[in-house]
Amino acid sequence: MAAITTAMVKELREATNAGILDCKKALDQAEGNFEKAVEYLREKGLSSAAKKADRAANEGLIGTYVHSGSRMASLVEVNCETDFVARTEQFQELSRDLAMHVVAARPEYVSREEVPTDVIEKEKVIFRAQLAESDRPEHIWDKIIEGKVDKWYSEICLLEQPFIKDPNKTVQDLVVESIAALGENIRIRRFARLELGGS
């Protein structure tokens, strides 16, 4: 199987307008075959969903979830384009599922773009210190750190976390599937997680 490179992901993204994570997944599924990856994205409806991503999403609702025992809860603002879609059962279920996910998975940010640079740099310093204690050759440290940062994003960024109801897909995959199904742009704007006695 061909190694999936950043250049391959970029080329597929430019050709289809699908998201970076979706393109990487498509190339993984297609074992690096560009045509098969495009076909995979088309079948999933991700290309058309990505084209909707630039459209304004000012409607929506706030999904809520209170965990049994009422010791943890969350609020998630999920936006769409029209009030009509916001009232659909599928959109409301998506909002509830996202709120439940936030309680269970404890994300810190919606996306990697929200993570402050100083927080990222602090993590890189930690990873570099760990590598200094290992027997890994120094010339490959940057590549290892890049991989560790990606994994760290998947732990702290809501969109990159494995979805609690189906760990085979990310929250981003769930949102894109909903865009394809509902025909409107959907975005998670913000969330709040509350825990009794927490800070």
Summary of the structure (lengths in Angstrom):
residues: 199
radius of gyration: 18.6
end to end distance: 47.1
largest distance: 58.2
contacts: 591
relative contact order: 0.16
helix: 58%
strand: 18%
